[in-house]
Amino acid sequence: MSGEHDLNILLRSMSATLIDGTFVFVTLPEREIPDGLSRRMVFQEAEGTTLILLKSEAEAHAMAYEFPSRMITLNVHSALDAVGFIALIATKLAAAGMGVNPVAGFFHDHLFIPEDRADDAIAILKQIASDAV
C-alpha cells in the first residue's frame, strides 16, 4: 500500500471532504496528555507536545489554543514520498491569500485552513482537480 506517486493522477483523482467541527492547535509543555481528549494529531517536539483537537475539547479542558481552523481531507492515497502534491496545493491556496497547515497521514493528506476560508479552500481544491489533465 505505497500510495500514488504520479502528480497528475493525484491531482486528477483528488476530492476533498470538509470535516465537521472547528479544530485548534494546542501545545503542552509535558509529554502527558490529559485523559479523555479525542485528538486528531499528536506530535512531540523539543519544546513540547503539539495537539490538534476540536476547539470544544480544548475549551472543556481549559487549554489555551491557536489557529481555529477547518480540516479538509484529501481523498486520494498519496505516497508518503510523492513529490509536489502538497506543494502545488499550498501554492494555490497561498495565491488566494490563505495559509494552510498540512498534515500527512499514512493514507491521506489533511489540510487545516483558516476557519472562515473553508468554502474558498474547497472551491480551489475542486478547481485544481478539474484543471489536472
Beta strands, then each sheet from edge to edge (+ up, - down):
strand 1: 16-18
strand 2: 23-28
strand 3: 39-45
strand 4: 48-54
strand 5: 66-74
strand 6: 101-104
strand 7: 109-114
sheet 1: 1+ 5- 2+ 4- 3+
sheet 2: 1+ 5- 7+ 6-
end
